[in-house]
Amino acid sequence: MQDDLIKHLQQGVVVLEFIKADQSVRRMRATLNTSYLPVRPEHAQAAKNNPLVIKVWDLDAQGWRSVTVSRLVSYTQEQGA
């Protein structure tokens, strides 16, 4: 599942739904597509040492966020993005 998710994130915008540490559910429009990333995406490499965490660009907050794979409820590719 994780490899498939990363592939979708690299292709475009994905709507992630996951359970946060405080047990609330969060929806996030996220991507790893270079056309959406800031000019200097150095923070994208931060989670590489932890295979259980995916570092993504949050399009609405315009910042890097970490998503723990085991807390992921669902994800869908955003159409038209």
Beta strands, then each sheet from edge to edge (+ up, - down):
strand 1: 13-19
strand 2: 25-31
strand 3: 53-58
strand 4: 63-68
strand 5: 72-77
sheet 1: 4+ 3- 2+ 1- 5+
end
